[in-house]
Amino acid sequence: MTKFAANLTMLFTERDFLERFEAASNAGFKAVEFLFPYVYPATQIKSLLEKHHLKLVLHNLPAGNWEAGDRGIACHPKRINEFREGVARAIEYAKLLGVTQLNCLIGKVPEDASQLVMDQTVIENLRFAASELQKEGIKLLIEPINTYDIPGFYLHGTEQAITLIEKVGSDNIFVQYDIYHMQRMEGEISATLAKHLRKIKHVQLADNPGRNEPGTGELNYQFLFKHLNAIGYDGWVGCEYKPAAKTEDGLGWINSLTQ
């Protein structure tokens, strides 16, 4: 049975962020995820999770200055210290919040870095993060992102992610597979999920085009949910989509597409 986690960065945005936990619980979700927790005290988020009986299944490592356009810093040779400090901060939050996997957004390719230096920076940063997280029993995930939404994003394909994992050489690094992003970049969703299931520890969804809820676009989500169950995926599926209208009005897809 597919397990859905509400992405609080994208869903229930009619409310203040801290009010979205209650909204997710009221809508029937048992788990949540979001981009970043760092502007709030970890104790405050923990209190909301406990109050509303929610499990936090994922958040990201710090990704630089998001408002200024950063989408991760793992590929920036001049920001290695910042990246490592972010790993430590993420671990502090994850331990208090009970998070067992953290996603690393690699970032957009810096204009002033050579490919060789940048590639080595990514490998060394991921090797460091995987090792530090492993000490705490936390998995490191990396996520390919489509280059239509984020031009210049370093990691943009599934095979590229698998090759990168092999180069890092750690048994504590896995793929966060976003169906929406990979539909835009490569298609072959069901075959790719089956082929790389051993390395896929988290799945996210949105339909295409529009990045709205399942059932609004070209993806056959009823088939994909059955496929995930059939191949033995037992992780959470993060609902990281932009509701076409009010979040609650569009949640009917959960029942209609999972029968």
Contacts in CASP RR format, 6 or more apart in sequence:
PFRMAT RR
TARGET T0000
AUTHOR 0000-0000-0000
METHOD contacts of the structure
MODEL  1
MTKFAANLTMLFTERDFLERFEAASNAGFKAVEFLFPYVYPATQIKSLLE
KHHLKLVLHNLPAGNWEAGDRGIACHPKRINEFREGVARAIEYAKLLGVT
QLNCLIGKVPEDASQLVMDQTVIENLRFAASELQKEGIKLLIEPINTYDI
PGFYLHGTEQAITLIEKVGSDNIFVQYDIYHMQRMEGEISATLAKHLRKI
KHVQLADNPGRNEPGTGELNYQFLFKHLNAIGYDGWVGCEYKPAAKTEDG
LGWINSLTQ
1 229 0 8 1.000
1 258 0 8 1.000
2 225 0 8 1.000
2 228 0 8 1.000
2 229 0 8 1.000
2 237 0 8 1.000
2 258 0 8 1.000
3 30 0 8 1.000
3 31 0 8 1.000
3 235 0 8 1.000
3 236 0 8 1.000
3 237 0 8 1.000
4 29 0 8 1.000
4 31 0 8 1.000
4 236 0 8 1.000
4 237 0 8 1.000
4 238 0 8 1.000
4 239 0 8 1.000
4 254 0 8 1.000
5 29 0 8 1.000
5 30 0 8 1.000
5 31 0 8 1.000
5 32 0 8 1.000
5 33 0 8 1.000
5 55 0 8 1.000
5 57 0 8 1.000
5 58 0 8 1.000
5 236 0 8 1.000
5 237 0 8 1.000
5 238 0 8 1.000
5 239 0 8 1.000
6 12 0 8 1.000
6 20 0 8 1.000
6 24 0 8 1.000
6 27 0 8 1.000
6 29 0 8 1.000
6 31 0 8 1.000
6 32 0 8 1.000
6 33 0 8 1.000
6 238 0 8 1.000
6 239 0 8 1.000
7 32 0 8 1.000
7 33 0 8 1.000
7 34 0 8 1.000
7 204 0 8 1.000
7 238 0 8 1.000
7 239 0 8 1.000
7 240 0 8 1.000
7 241 0 8 1.000
8 17 0 8 1.000
8 20 0 8 1.000
8 21 0 8 1.000
8 24 0 8 1.000
8 32 0 8 1.000
8 33 0 8 1.000
8 34 0 8 1.000
9 34 0 8 1.000
9 35 0 8 1.000
9 240 0 8 1.000
10 239 0 8 1.000
10 240 0 8 1.000
10 241 0 8 1.000
10 242 0 8 1.000
10 243 0 8 1.000
11 20 0 8 1.000
11 24 0 8 1.000
11 239 0 8 1.000
11 241 0 8 1.000
11 243 0 8 1.000
11 247 0 8 1.000
12 19 0 8 1.000
12 20 0 8 1.000
12 23 0 8 1.000
12 24 0 8 1.000
12 27 0 8 1.000
12 247 0 8 1.000
13 20 0 8 1.000
13 243 0 8 1.000
13 247 0 8 1.000
14 246 0 8 1.000
14 247 0 8 1.000
15 23 0 8 1.000
17 34 0 8 1.000
17 40 0 8 1.000
18 40 0 8 1.000
18 44 0 8 1.000
18 48 0 8 1.000
20 32 0 8 1.000
21 32 0 8 1.000
21 48 0 8 1.000
21 49 0 8 1.000
21 51 0 8 1.000
21 52 0 8 1.000
21 54 0 8 1.000
22 48 0 8 1.000
22 51 0 8 1.000
22 52 0 8 1.000
23 247 0 8 1.000
23 248 0 8 1.000
24 32 0 8 1.000
24 52 0 8 1.000
24 54 0 8 1.000
25 52 0 8 1.000
25 53 0 8 1.000
25 54 0 8 1.000
27 247 0 8 1.000
27 248 0 8 1.000
27 251 0 8 1.000
29 54 0 8 1.000
30 53 0 8 1.000
30 54 0 8 1.000
30 55 0 8 1.000
31 54 0 8 1.000
31 55 0 8 1.000
31 56 0 8 1.000
31 57 0 8 1.000
31 236 0 8 1.000
32 49 0 8 1.000
32 54 0 8 1.000
32 55 0 8 1.000
32 56 0 8 1.000
32 57 0 8 1.000
33 56 0 8 1.000
33 57 0 8 1.000
33 58 0 8 1.000
33 59 0 8 1.000
33 236 0 8 1.000
33 238 0 8 1.000
33 240 0 8 1.000
34 59 0 8 1.000
35 59 0 8 1.000
35 60 0 8 1.000
35 63 0 8 1.000
35 66 0 8 1.000
36 59 0 8 1.000
36 60 0 8 1.000
36 62 0 8 1.000
36 63 0 8 1.000
36 66 0 8 1.000
37 45 0 8 1.000
37 59 0 8 1.000
37 93 0 8 1.000
37 97 0 8 1.000
38 62 0 8 1.000
38 89 0 8 1.000
38 93 0 8 1.000
42 92 0 8 1.000
42 93 0 8 1.000
42 96 0 8 1.000
42 97 0 8 1.000
43 96 0 8 1.000
45 56 0 8 1.000
45 93 0 8 1.000
45 97 0 8 1.000
46 96 0 8 1.000
46 97 0 8 1.000
48 54 0 8 1.000
49 55 0 8 1.000
49 56 0 8 1.000
49 97 0 8 1.000
56 97 0 8 1.000
56 98 0 8 1.000
56 99 0 8 1.000
57 99 0 8 1.000
57 100 0 8 1.000
57 101 0 8 1.000
57 202 0 8 1.000
57 236 0 8 1.000
57 238 0 8 1.000
58 99 0 8 1.000
58 101 0 8 1.000
58 102 0 8 1.000
58 103 0 8 1.000
58 141 0 8 1.000
58 176 0 8 1.000
58 202 0 8 1.000
58 236 0 8 1.000
58 238 0 8 1.000
59 90 0 8 1.000
59 93 0 8 1.000
59 94 0 8 1.000
59 97 0 8 1.000
59 99 0 8 1.000
59 102 0 8 1.000
59 103 0 8 1.000
60 90 0 8 1.000
60 102 0 8 1.000
60 103 0 8 1.000
60 104 0 8 1.000
60 105 0 8 1.000
61 74 0 8 1.000
61 83 0 8 1.000
61 86 0 8 1.000
61 87 0 8 1.000
61 90 0 8 1.000
61 102 0 8 1.000
61 103 0 8 1.000
61 104 0 8 1.000
61 105 0 8 1.000
61 129 0 8 1.000
62 73 0 8 1.000
62 85 0 8 1.000
62 86 0 8 1.000
62 89 0 8 1.000
62 90 0 8 1.000
63 70 0 8 1.000
63 71 0 8 1.000
63 72 0 8 1.000
63 73 0 8 1.000
63 105 0 8 1.000
63 107 0 8 1.000
64 70 0 8 1.000
64 72 0 8 1.000
64 73 0 8 1.000
64 79 0 8 1.000
64 82 0 8 1.000
70 107 0 8 1.000
70 108 0 8 1.000
71 105 0 8 1.000
71 107 0 8 1.000
71 108 0 8 1.000
71 145 0 8 1.000
71 150 0 8 1.000
71 153 0 8 1.000
72 104 0 8 1.000
72 105 0 8 1.000
72 106 0 8 1.000
72 107 0 8 1.000
72 108 0 8 1.000
73 79 0 8 1.000
73 82 0 8 1.000
73 83 0 8 1.000
73 107 0 8 1.000
74 83 0 8 1.000
74 104 0 8 1.000
74 105 0 8 1.000
74 106 0 8 1.000
74 107 0 8 1.000
74 121 0 8 1.000
74 122 0 8 1.000
74 125 0 8 1.000
74 126 0 8 1.000
74 129 0 8 1.000
74 154 0 8 1.000
75 106 0 8 1.000
75 107 0 8 1.000
75 108 0 8 1.000
75 109 0 8 1.000
75 110 0 8 1.000
75 113 0 8 1.000
75 118 0 8 1.000
75 121 0 8 1.000
75 122 0 8 1.000
75 125 0 8 1.000
75 154 0 8 1.000
76 83 0 8 1.000
76 107 0 8 1.000
76 110 0 8 1.000
76 113 0 8 1.000
76 118 0 8 1.000
76 121 0 8 1.000
77 110 0 8 1.000
77 113 0 8 1.000
77 117 0 8 1.000
77 118 0 8 1.000
77 121 0 8 1.000
78 110 0 8 1.000
78 113 0 8 1.000
80 121 0 8 1.000
80 124 0 8 1.000
80 125 0 8 1.000
83 125 0 8 1.000
83 129 0 8 1.000
84 125 0 8 1.000
84 128 0 8 1.000
87 128 0 8 1.000
87 129 0 8 1.000
87 132 0 8 1.000
87 133 0 8 1.000
88 132 0 8 1.000
90 102 0 8 1.000
91 102 0 8 1.000
91 132 0 8 1.000
91 133 0 8 1.000
91 136 0 8 1.000
91 138 0 8 1.000
93 99 0 8 1.000
94 100 0 8 1.000
94 102 0 8 1.000
94 136 0 8 1.000
94 138 0 8 1.000
95 136 0 8 1.000
95 138 0 8 1.000
99 138 0 8 1.000
100 137 0 8 1.000
100 138 0 8 1.000
100 139 0 8 1.000
101 138 0 8 1.000
101 139 0 8 1.000
101 140 0 8 1.000
101 141 0 8 1.000
101 174 0 8 1.000
101 201 0 8 1.000
101 202 0 8 1.000
102 133 0 8 1.000
102 138 0 8 1.000
102 139 0 8 1.000
102 140 0 8 1.000
102 141 0 8 1.000
103 141 0 8 1.000
103 142 0 8 1.000
103 143 0 8 1.000
103 176 0 8 1.000
103 202 0 8 1.000
104 126 0 8 1.000
104 129 0 8 1.000
104 140 0 8 1.000
104 141 0 8 1.000
104 142 0 8 1.000
104 143 0 8 1.000
105 143 0 8 1.000
105 145 0 8 1.000
106 122 0 8 1.000
106 142 0 8 1.000
106 153 0 8 1.000
106 154 0 8 1.000
106 155 0 8 1.000
107 153 0 8 1.000
107 154 0 8 1.000
107 155 0 8 1.000
108 150 0 8 1.000
108 151 0 8 1.000
108 152 0 8 1.000
108 153 0 8 1.000
108 154 0 8 1.000
109 118 0 8 1.000
109 152 0 8 1.000
109 153 0 8 1.000
109 154 0 8 1.000
110 118 0 8 1.000
113 121 0 8 1.000
118 154 0 8 1.000
122 154 0 8 1.000
122 164 0 8 1.000
123 164 0 8 1.000
123 167 0 8 1.000
123 168 0 8 1.000
126 140 0 8 1.000
126 142 0 8 1.000
126 164 0 8 1.000
126 168 0 8 1.000
126 170 0 8 1.000
126 173 0 8 1.000
127 168 0 8 1.000
127 169 0 8 1.000
127 170 0 8 1.000
129 140 0 8 1.000
130 140 0 8 1.000
130 168 0 8 1.000
130 170 0 8 1.000
130 172 0 8 1.000
130 173 0 8 1.000
131 170 0 8 1.000
131 172 0 8 1.000
133 139 0 8 1.000
133 140 0 8 1.000
133 172 0 8 1.000
134 140 0 8 1.000
134 170 0 8 1.000
134 172 0 8 1.000
139 172 0 8 1.000
139 173 0 8 1.000
139 174 0 8 1.000
139 201 0 8 1.000
140 170 0 8 1.000
140 172 0 8 1.000
140 173 0 8 1.000
140 174 0 8 1.000
141 173 0 8 1.000
141 174 0 8 1.000
141 175 0 8 1.000
141 176 0 8 1.000
141 201 0 8 1.000
141 202 0 8 1.000
142 155 0 8 1.000
142 161 0 8 1.000
142 164 0 8 1.000
142 165 0 8 1.000
142 173 0 8 1.000
142 174 0 8 1.000
142 175 0 8 1.000
142 176 0 8 1.000
143 155 0 8 1.000
143 161 0 8 1.000
143 175 0 8 1.000
143 176 0 8 1.000
143 177 0 8 1.000
143 178 0 8 1.000
143 181 0 8 1.000
144 155 0 8 1.000
144 156 0 8 1.000
144 157 0 8 1.000
144 158 0 8 1.000
144 160 0 8 1.000
144 161 0 8 1.000
144 175 0 8 1.000
144 177 0 8 1.000
144 178 0 8 1.000
144 181 0 8 1.000
144 182 0 8 1.000
144 185 0 8 1.000
145 153 0 8 1.000
145 155 0 8 1.000
145 156 0 8 1.000
145 178 0 8 1.000
145 181 0 8 1.000
146 153 0 8 1.000
146 156 0 8 1.000
146 180 0 8 1.000
146 181 0 8 1.000
146 182 0 8 1.000
146 184 0 8 1.000
146 185 0 8 1.000
147 153 0 8 1.000
147 156 0 8 1.000
147 185 0 8 1.000
148 184 0 8 1.000
149 181 0 8 1.000
149 184 0 8 1.000
149 211 0 8 1.000
155 161 0 8 1.000
155 164 0 8 1.000
156 185 0 8 1.000
157 182 0 8 1.000
157 185 0 8 1.000
157 186 0 8 1.000
158 175 0 8 1.000
158 177 0 8 1.000
158 182 0 8 1.000
158 186 0 8 1.000
158 192 0 8 1.000
158 196 0 8 1.000
161 175 0 8 1.000
162 175 0 8 1.000
162 196 0 8 1.000
162 199 0 8 1.000
165 173 0 8 1.000
165 174 0 8 1.000
165 175 0 8 1.000
165 199 0 8 1.000
174 199 0 8 1.000
174 200 0 8 1.000
174 201 0 8 1.000
174 202 0 8 1.000
175 196 0 8 1.000
175 199 0 8 1.000
175 200 0 8 1.000
175 201 0 8 1.000
176 200 0 8 1.000
176 201 0 8 1.000
176 202 0 8 1.000
176 203 0 8 1.000
176 204 0 8 1.000
177 192 0 8 1.000
177 193 0 8 1.000
177 196 0 8 1.000
177 200 0 8 1.000
177 202 0 8 1.000
177 203 0 8 1.000
177 204 0 8 1.000
178 203 0 8 1.000
178 204 0 8 1.000
178 205 0 8 1.000
178 206 0 8 1.000
178 240 0 8 1.000
179 189 0 8 1.000
179 203 0 8 1.000
179 204 0 8 1.000
179 205 0 8 1.000
179 206 0 8 1.000
179 219 0 8 1.000
179 224 0 8 1.000
180 204 0 8 1.000
180 205 0 8 1.000
180 206 0 8 1.000
180 207 0 8 1.000
180 208 0 8 1.000
180 211 0 8 1.000
180 240 0 8 1.000
180 241 0 8 1.000
182 189 0 8 1.000
182 192 0 8 1.000
183 189 0 8 1.000
183 208 0 8 1.000
183 218 0 8 1.000
183 219 0 8 1.000
184 208 0 8 1.000
186 192 0 8 1.000
189 219 0 8 1.000
189 224 0 8 1.000
190 223 0 8 1.000
190 224 0 8 1.000
190 227 0 8 1.000
193 200 0 8 1.000
193 203 0 8 1.000
193 227 0 8 1.000
193 228 0 8 1.000
193 231 0 8 1.000
193 233 0 8 1.000
194 227 0 8 1.000
194 231 0 8 1.000
197 231 0 8 1.000
197 232 0 8 1.000
197 233 0 8 1.000
200 233 0 8 1.000
201 235 0 8 1.000
202 235 0 8 1.000
202 236 0 8 1.000
202 238 0 8 1.000
203 228 0 8 1.000
203 233 0 8 1.000
203 235 0 8 1.000
203 236 0 8 1.000
203 237 0 8 1.000
203 238 0 8 1.000
204 237 0 8 1.000
204 238 0 8 1.000
204 239 0 8 1.000
204 240 0 8 1.000
205 214 0 8 1.000
205 221 0 8 1.000
205 237 0 8 1.000
205 238 0 8 1.000
205 239 0 8 1.000
205 240 0 8 1.000
205 241 0 8 1.000
206 212 0 8 1.000
206 213 0 8 1.000
206 214 0 8 1.000
206 240 0 8 1.000
206 241 0 8 1.000
206 242 0 8 1.000
207 213 0 8 1.000
207 214 0 8 1.000
207 215 0 8 1.000
207 216 0 8 1.000
207 217 0 8 1.000
207 218 0 8 1.000
207 219 0 8 1.000
207 221 0 8 1.000
207 241 0 8 1.000
208 217 0 8 1.000
208 218 0 8 1.000
208 219 0 8 1.000
209 217 0 8 1.000
209 218 0 8 1.000
210 216 0 8 1.000
210 217 0 8 1.000
210 242 0 8 1.000
211 241 0 8 1.000
211 242 0 8 1.000
212 241 0 8 1.000
212 242 0 8 1.000
212 243 0 8 1.000
212 244 0 8 1.000
213 239 0 8 1.000
213 241 0 8 1.000
213 243 0 8 1.000
213 244 0 8 1.000
213 250 0 8 1.000
213 251 0 8 1.000
213 253 0 8 1.000
214 221 0 8 1.000
214 241 0 8 1.000
214 253 0 8 1.000
214 257 0 8 1.000
215 221 0 8 1.000
215 253 0 8 1.000
215 257 0 8 1.000
216 244 0 8 1.000
221 253 0 8 1.000
221 257 0 8 1.000
222 257 0 8 1.000
222 258 0 8 1.000
222 259 0 8 1.000
225 257 0 8 1.000
225 258 0 8 1.000
228 237 0 8 1.000
243 249 0 8 1.000
243 250 0 8 1.000
244 250 0 8 1.000
END
